[in-house]
Amino acid sequence: MKNDLVVKIENVRKQMINVGMSSGFTSEETIRLSKKLDNLINLQMKLFSNLSAY
């Protein structure tokens, strides 16, 4: 699960950069991907916080 999340974060990050380079960094698609990336990173941080509590 953890590795899947890392892979998903990396894929969305790459996709966001590609869309940003072709459509502009303020395009709706780039912003949507940025928010998706933020949510994934927040989830990852939450999981790490829960693991470090043990």
N, C-alpha and C positions, 0 to 999 in steps of 0.2 A: 504493500500500500504506500509506504513512504517513498519508495523509488518511483512508483507510478506518479505520485504528486510532483516529484522533482522533474520528471520527464514532461509532464503536462505544463508545468511552469515554464520550462525551457522552450517548449513548442509554442506556447502562447506569446512568450517574449519575442521569439524570432518572427512570428507572424505579425505581431504589432509593429516591429521595426520595419518589416517589408512593406506593410500597408502604409506606414507613416512616410516611408521614402517615396512611395509611388502616388499616394493620395493626399499627402500632407499630414503633418502632426496634429492638426486640429480637425481633421475629418471625423465624421460621425463614427466610422468603422474603427479608426485608430483609438478614439476615445472609448468606444465599447470594449475593445480589446484591452485597453489600459485598465479599465474598471475590472474586467475579468481577471487580469493578472494580479491586481491589488487584492481581490478576493482570495485567489489561490495562495498568494504569499501570506495573507492574514491567517488562512487556514493552516498553513505550514507552521507559522509562528505559534499558533494556538496549540498545535500538536507537540511542538518542541517544549512549550511551557508545561504542558501536562506531563511529558516524559521527565522533565527535570525536577518535577515536584516529588518524584519517587525516589 
